[in-house]
Amino acid sequence: MLDGHFDEWQQLRALARPPRGWIRAIREALGMSAAVLAARLSITASAVTRLEQSEAAGKIQLDTLRRAADALGCDLVYLLVPRRPLDAVVRDRARELAHRHVAAVEQTMRLEDQATGTASELEEQFAQQLLERGGLWRHDADD
């Protein structure tokens, strides 16, 4: 499953972007001037300053960041690291939807004086059906 691929990347969460951005930090660590980076990118030194500011602000475009990384002799690694295991997110979503569905049915049954009293069992069964059936995220409009 996909979750196994993220284990080694979890530690990257703690690796914060330098305050003035990676481009500037790496450029300065290399001892490279903005003018040299500008020449490598075929842009002006003032454009490098704007590029570094854009990256530091988190507003740089990926293709621009990729070009800058290449000019610095770096590889751009683009990665989304899930906060929680994906299978847990999916199971929790199924349980949430099952709870809503069963709670609505239970309320109707109570009003008709036909309460079942097995809501947790019904929720678990319905959650399992949802997991097997899929489509857990179509209900976002209901949230």
Residue, then its C-alpha position, 0 to 999 in steps of 0.5 A: m500500500l502507499d502508506g509504506h512509501f511515506d515512512e522514511w519521509q515522516q522525519l521531513r516534517a521537522l525540516a523547516r524551510p529557512p526563513r529566507g527560503w531554500i533557493r537563497a540558503i543554498r545559493e549562499a551556502l554555495g557562495m554563489s552570487a545572485a548575479v551568477l544564479a541570474a546568468r544560469l537562469s537567463i534572468t536579471a539579478s533583480a529577478v533572482t531577488r523576486l524569485e527568492q522572495s516568492e519562494a520564501a513566501g511560498k508563492i513560487q511556481l513549481d516549474t520556476l522552482r525546478r529551474a532554480a533547483d537545476a541551476l543550483g545543481c539540486d533536484l526538486v523533490y515534490l512530495l505530499v506527506p500524509r499527516r496520518p496513515l491513509d488507510a486510517v483516514v479512509r477507515d475513519r471516513a467510513r465510520e463517520l459516514a456510517h455513524r451519521h447514517v445509523a444515527a439518522v435511522e436510529q432517531t427515526m426508529r426511536l420516534e416510531d418506538q422501534a429502537t434497535g439498541t445495536a447502533s454500534e454494530l450497525e455502524e461497524q457493518f455499514a462502515q465495512q460496506l462503505l469501505e468495500r463499496g468505495g465512494l467515501w468522498r462523494h458525500d463532502a457536500d453533506d459535511 
